[in-house]
Amino acid sequence: MRPAATLLNFWRLRHAYRTLPNANPAAPTRADIEPTTYCNFRCPHCPSTAASKTPGWRAHLSLAAFRRVLDELPAVYRIKLVGLGEPLLNPEFYDLVRAARRRHVRVLTTTNGSLLGDPDHRRELLSCGLSTLNVSIDAARADTHAVLRPGSNLEAIGDGLSALVRERGRRRRPAIRVWHVIQREAVQELPDLVTRCAEWGVDSLVCTAKITNFGLDTLEEVVGEMRAVREQMAAVVPEARRRAASAGLEFRCPDGPPPRRTPADGRPCRWPWSRTFVTARGEILPCPYASRPTGLVLGRLLPGEEGTPRAAAFQRIWNGAAMQSLREQVRERRNPAFCQACYFGWRPGEGTS
């Protein structure tokens, strides 16, 4: 987009979230784009594990397809190349990043860290133009990590991560962060994870509570889990903060999962009015949490195999009947079923569809 058109779109975006229209005149400025659904881990909390045998589920997003997606999203300035697979398994992953950067789009990704031991991957990660690299680590102990992320080797991940930080040297980009999902099985290890992050030399440790299981858990299960985690966190977060301050490590962590179950201002989820999610198969979904095989597909942006719906232009999908219906449901708190287990986006006691 030209600068004037970009500013106009930002204004329309802000106005759309204030007024919550079914037909949105603004184009999304952020997108999550799934580079692959292949993964070398079998994490129990990830739908990819259960979906691995679903016909047609496994796919890589090709460079040609990615360019088509970028053509359809001219207002997007920030992309997360992330989905239900391990991004670095896509053989064209670094070409995807470079293609986006040539269009002045910032790119972030999250890796499970399993390939950081490969010098070729480290060299590409440091030269392709990534803005931020998140390395997902869920425990400080190797045995706990192996339970939460079957197939992982935490010591090898840590060695590769340390090497990546050393090879980056004094450069500021990409920012290298450890992304930690707080779960009951590893809450007590949080202070030790801070220590390990300081030893690896990463820029920051960012923690998030487990707020969803992609709609596979009920609201009651999610809230119950959060209450249990909150009680455990109260005992360990102060020590984690002390260690982070002592080591000079940026540490972002809630003292506990917020008790609210809706956004702070009481308004509905922003995603349907401001962001989009594109799967590796070219499907448009409301958000990443709807991305299991039975998720809510709003339309297809890329041509698929014979028998699949025909591809459509993004704007036709963005304001198509399915998307307008979704916005109406979210605005009126009649969220689809997959929303119900999203801790921040759902208000209990209201209708579902």
Secondary structure by P-SEA (a helix, b strand, c coil): ccaaaaaaaaaaaaaaaacccccccccccbbbbbccccccccccccccccccccccccccccaaaaaaaaaacccccccccccccccccccaaaaaaaaaaaacbbbbbcccccccccaaaaaaaacccccbbbbbbccccaaaaaaacccccaaaaaaaaaaaaaaaccccccbbbbbbbbccccccaaaaaaaaaaaacccbbbbbccccccccccaaaaaaaaaaaaaaaaacaaaaaaaaaaaccbbbbbccccccccccccccccccccccccccccccccccccccccccccccccccccccccccccccccccaaaaaaaaaaaaccccccccccccccccccccc
